[in-house]
């Protein structure tokens, strides 16, 4: 039995993943009109932008934008199997991935998960979900732009980094956390194909070994 697969976490995740699956951007007329007004090239540029992300993700504040259930299980397994006790997460959203990672910390005997989210309403929802999961004591929420919130006071040795916020910032966030990554630390980047400079960095050697683990996830290890 694990924290991830028993109450209160398991039924809460069932509910939250169901909400995520049912979420429909088209149900928000303003969001649908905005997205529909963009061409394919504009959409691609926006996903990779290092400057326009605040407006874009503010428009998505009512959408969970969660990792898949499979990725959530993978996060738990990786954190659990490596005995992680210090984790950093970029992009809290509604807290689904946060719950999966905090469940691993609980089963590893404790630790700290530092998670950053710039949208206040999402931070509020994530706090509520973590309280319902019984895992709040393991999580430090940092509200604001991660370029600022993750630039200070990180754990001295980070075991795992999850990148699941604005895709264009993946390389910037890696640079902030990199000095704290222990040898053997894992980096999981969701939808990393939207940040080619990040993939070039982790796949090009430079202290990392990396591969596309699935259609959604790039999995990397810090070599030293």
C-alpha positions in Angstrom: 0.0 0.0 0.0 1.2 3.5 -0.8 0.1 7.0 -0.1 -0.6 7.4 -3.8 -2.9 4.5 -4.0 -4.9 4.8 -0.7 -7.3 7.4 0.8 -7.4 10.3 0.9 -5.0 10.7 -2.0 -6.3 8.1 -4.4 -10.0 9.2 -4.5 -8.9 12.9 -4.6 -6.7 12.2 -7.7 -9.5 10.3 -9.3 -11.7 13.3 -9.0 -9.1 15.8 -10.1 -8.0 13.8 -13.1 -11.6 13.5 -14.1 -12.0 17.3 -13.8 -8.9 17.7 -16.0 -10.2 15.3 -18.6 -13.5 17.1 -18.8 -12.0 20.6 -19.0 -12.9 22.2 -22.3 -11.2 25.5 -23.4 -14.1 26.0 -25.8 -16.4 26.4 -22.9 -14.7 29.8 -22.2 -15.9 32.1 -25.1 -13.1 34.6 -24.5 -10.4 32.0 -24.4 -11.8 30.2 -27.4 -12.0 33.4 -29.4 -8.5 34.3 -28.4 -7.0 31.0 -29.4 -9.0 30.8 -32.6 -7.6 34.2 -33.6 -4.1 32.9 -33.7 -2.5 31.1 -36.6 -0.4 28.0 -36.2 2.8 29.9 -36.3 1.6 32.4 -33.7 0.5 29.6 -31.4 3.9 27.9 -31.7 5.7 31.2 -31.0 3.5 31.8 -28.0 4.2 28.4 -26.5 7.9 29.0 -26.8 7.8 32.7 -25.7 10.0 33.9 -22.8 8.1 37.1 -22.5 4.4 36.6 -23.4 3.8 33.7 -21.0 2.1 35.8 -18.2 -0.8 37.0 -20.3 -1.1 33.6 -22.0 -1.3 31.5 -18.8 -3.4 34.1 -17.1 -6.0 33.3 -19.8 -5.8 29.6 -18.9 -6.3 30.1 -15.1 -9.5 28.1 -15.0 -7.9 25.0 -16.7 -6.1 22.4 -14.7 -3.3 21.9 -17.4 -2.3 18.8 -15.4 0.2 16.1 -16.3 -1.4 12.9 -17.5 -2.3 10.2 -14.9 0.5 8.1 -16.3 3.0 10.9 -15.9 1.7 11.5 -12.3 2.4 7.8 -11.5 5.8 8.1 -13.1 6.6 11.1 -11.0 5.7 9.1 -7.9 7.8 6.1 -9.0 10.9 8.2 -9.8 10.8 10.2 -6.6 10.1 7.1 -4.5 12.7 4.8 -6.1 15.5 7.5 -5.8 14.6 8.1 -2.2 14.0 11.8 -2.9 13.7 14.2 0.0 14.1 17.5 -1.8 12.1 18.3 -4.9 11.5 21.5 -6.9 8.4 22.0 -9.1 8.0 24.7 -11.7 4.2 25.1 -12.5 1.9 24.0 -9.7 -1.4 24.6 -11.4 -4.2 22.8 -9.5 -1.6 20.6 -7.7 -2.1 17.2 -9.2 1.6 16.6 -9.9 2.4 18.2 -6.6 0.2 15.6 -4.8 2.0 12.8 -6.7 5.4 14.0 -5.7 4.4 14.8 -2.1 3.0 11.3 -1.8 6.5 9.9 -2.7 8.1 12.2 -0.1 5.6 10.9 2.5 6.5 7.3 1.7 10.2 8.2 1.6 9.9 9.3 5.2 9.5 13.0 4.7 11.1 16.0 3.0 10.3 19.2 1.2 8.7 20.0 -2.1 9.1 23.6 -3.3 6.5 24.5 -5.9 6.1 27.7 -7.8 3.0 29.1 -9.5 2.4 32.6 -10.7 -1.5 32.5 -10.9 -2.9 33.3 -7.5 -6.2 31.5 -8.1 -4.4 28.4 -9.0 -2.2 28.6 -5.8 -5.4 28.8 -3.8 -6.9 25.8 -5.4 -3.6 23.8 -5.1 -3.4 24.7 -1.4 -6.9 23.4 -0.9 -6.2 20.2 -2.8 -3.0 19.5 -0.8 -4.9 20.1 2.5 -7.5 17.6 1.4 -4.7 15.1 0.5 -3.1 15.5 4.0 0.3 16.4 2.4 0.5 20.1 3.1 3.2 19.8 5.6 5.6 18.6 2.9 5.0 21.4 0.5 6.2 25.0 0.3 4.1 27.1 -2.1 5.8 30.1 -3.8 3.4 32.4 -5.5 4.8 34.6 -8.3 7.1 34.5 -11.3 9.4 31.5 -11.0 12.3 33.4 -12.3 12.1 35.2 -9.0 10.6 32.7 -6.6 13.1 29.9 -7.5 16.1 32.2 -7.6 16.6 32.0 -3.8 16.4 29.7 -0.7 16.3 26.4 -2.5 17.3 23.1 -0.7 21.0 22.6 -0.6 20.8 19.4 -2.5 17.8 18.8 -4.9 17.0 15.3 -5.9 14.3 15.9 -8.5 13.2 18.8 -10.6 9.8 18.9 -12.4 9.4 21.4 -15.3 5.7 21.9 -16.1 5.2 25.7 -16.3 5.7 28.1 -19.2 7.6 26.0 -21.7 9.8 28.9 -23.0 11.3 29.2 -19.5 12.5 25.6 -19.1 16.1 26.5 -19.8 16.0 29.5 -17.5 14.5 27.5 -14.6 17.1 24.8 -15.1 19.8 27.4 -14.8 18.4 28.6 -11.5 18.1 25.1 -10.0 21.2 23.6 -11.6 23.7 24.6 -8.8 21.6 22.7 -6.3 21.0 19.5 -8.3 23.0 16.7 -6.8 24.8 14.2 -9.1 22.2 11.7 -10.1 19.3 14.1 -9.7 16.4 13.6 -12.1 14.8 16.3 -14.3 11.4 15.6 -15.8 10.2 18.1 -18.4 6.6 17.9 -19.6 6.0 18.9 -23.2 9.7 19.9 -23.6 9.4 19.9 -27.4 8.0 23.4 -27.0 11.4 24.5 -25.7 14.1 23.5 -28.3 16.9 25.3 -26.4 16.2 23.2 -23.3 16.4 20.0 -25.3 19.6 21.1 -26.9 21.1 21.7 -23.5 20.2 18.4 -21.8 20.7 16.3 -24.9 24.0 17.8 -25.8 26.0 16.3 -23.0 27.1 19.3 -20.8 26.6 17.3 -17.6 23.4 15.6 -18.5 22.1 12.3 -20.0 18.7 12.7 -21.5 16.1 11.0 -23.7 12.4 11.4 -24.7 10.7 9.0 -22.2 7.3 9.3 -23.8 5.4 11.5 -26.2 5.0 14.0 -23.4 8.0 13.6 -21.1 11.8 14.3 -21.5 13.7 12.5 -18.7 17.2 13.7 -17.8 19.8 12.8 -15.2 22.4 15.2 -13.8 25.8 13.5 -14.2 27.9 15.8 -12.0 
